[in-house]
Amino acid sequence: MIGSHPGILRIILLDQLSSNISSLRNFDPASDCILMFETLEDCTYVKHHKKKLVLILSAMRHFAQELRDKRYPLEYIYLDDAENSGSLIGEITRFVKKRSFSKIIITWPGEYRVLEKLRLLQKKIKIPLEILEDDRFLASRDMFAEWAKNHKTLRMEFFYRVLRQKYQILMKDNQPEGGQWNYDAENRKFPTKKLNVPKPYQITIDSITQEVIDTVSQKFADHFGDVLPFHFAVTRQDALEILDDFIRARLPHFGDYQDAMIQDEPWMYHSHISFYINLGLLEPLECINAAQNAYYKNKASLNSVEGFIRQILGWREYVRGLYWLKMPEYKKLNYFDASRKLPWFYWDANTNMNCINQCVSQTKQHAYAHHIQRLMVLGNFALLTGIHPDEVNEWYLIVYADAYEWVELPNVTGMILFADGGYLGSKPYAASGAYINKMSNYCQNCHYDVKQKTGEKACPFNYLYWNFLEEHKDRLQKNPRLKMIYSTLERMDKNKKNEIRSDSKNFLSTLE
């Protein structure tokens, strides 16, 4: 029962499903109230993968039930509620007209578009709105900004070391465990024999999730992706089970094969927990500590554990810091002036390039692809063919269930497309078919021949790679990390260069 004096309205956004979220601190059940809402706006500002929508909406409903079970006063607005206005501003405004509150508390949102809406809301209502730091992250926005002020180039590796030292992760006598900060060089093996990859931990669909599946299938039938099979975790308890399963069954091999890609093996040895960390069902530090404990108990090698921890303590924290440091200008960057539209096969997988067919097909089915598939196949192709950053960013935000703009935008604009001109990466992640052939068996089943550099049967990545370097020579040839590559290009036979240009022109024309 809410008390007679005005309490605090505490708002939980869709990716803040944690009982430790800052907006719930010092909650007074006698007077405070929690508000959660599903809106058409959140489901359609981009046409999210159907499986992504099921994950988010079901996780929200389960989290709301957990709060009710703890006797928290909570109002939950469903997508189908007759009076649902369909927007964040509309729902909060509508709710505060019904009751008196001394103020509204909300945790800092994950996306700049939501922050802008909260700023508009502040002007629209008379109740004070307090936005708290999201301390689920291990580095605050201010901490990252302070670090950035003292560094000319903002490299993840150096920020990662700061956080390793701050939290004493894989440290011994204030030095990195094993004498190295980074074991990435040991994490690029391709299996020489058939692997016995464990099946992903599967969660059973309950009545809440089934109801969401029915709603999404009906309301968002024209969205990309398959709803079924659905086996993601939608509660914290199930997410913890998936974390435990990864530490036991996958982490021991994760390091060696984290960059490998195998035909019809979408899951490999990856953790599949980014969905749950980004939603709030898992906390970053508990995942890091679980991996670190496995190393100290001799259950997993240092290269596996360090590689996994770097993805969370390194990349995750770094891209979030960069996002808030550089927004909103960051979203407009287009260093190479790329202008091409996204090809149709990013939606239907209908291409003779087997690597892209594999990655898009798996993305459609699972709303997931691991980081090398995203970076070195799908992203590499988008970079080499000059697809506009807006097109690529929207696609990644739509299709992956772990994608929110704070993590998607820096990875795509900065790492994949080099559209920021080098804020995030020291060079473009461009590669020919040789890289894909080295790290996968996709080329064995491809229409094209990865060993042919030019001609009708040549792997398109081969000539597109050199064409990209030639096209952007003015911007890239002074990059010290590309010096040897440009030396090779300069020595290349004139006729070979002409073949590269001709093949690239012909292929790119088919994308129109």
Order of alpha helices (4+ residues) and beta strands (2+ residues): beta-beta-alpha-alpha-beta-alpha-beta-alpha-beta-alpha-alpha-beta-beta-alpha-alpha-alpha-alpha-alpha-alpha-alpha-alpha-alpha-alpha-alpha-alpha-alpha-alpha-alpha-alpha-alpha
